[in-house]
Amino acid sequence: MTVRQVAQIARITDQFMTAATTGDTHGLLALLAPGATWIADSGGKVTAARRRLIEIFGGKITDLYAVRHPDKLATVAVPRRISR
């Protein structure tokens, strides 16, 4: 992942979190790609939906992953591309 891609992800994530925490529905929707999905994963170990991972394509958020599974969170600080 390039420095530019990391910067774009950080910017869009910051915009998303600001819109989500301030109730800016229009700003939030403007960041989402059509058909964006939300997936929560606790792995059955804890209650899900605490830490968010965001997948971005073409400057829009395509997928949101709420992860609380402790084994998966161990590497969350490492920027990487999410694939299926």
C-alpha positions, 0 to 999 in steps of 0.5 A, a space after each residue: 500500500 502506498 503512502 498516498 493510499 494510506 493517506 486517502 484511507 485515513 482522510 476518508 475514515 476521519 470524515 466517516 467518523 466525524 459524520 457518524 459522531 455528529 449526526 451528519 447523515 448527508 455527509 455519511 451517505 456521501 462517503 458510502 458507495 452504492 451497495 456498501 455493506 456492514 459486517 460485524 465479527 466477534 468470533 463468538 468470543 465477545 460482543 461484536 461491533 466495537 472496532 471498525 475496519 473500512 474498505 475503500 474503492 474509488 474514494 468511496 467506502 464499499 465495506 465496513 467491518 466491525 471487529 472485536 474478535 481479539 485474535 483479529 484485532 492483534 494486527 489491526 494497526 497494520 495497514 493492509 488491503 482487505 480481500 474476500 
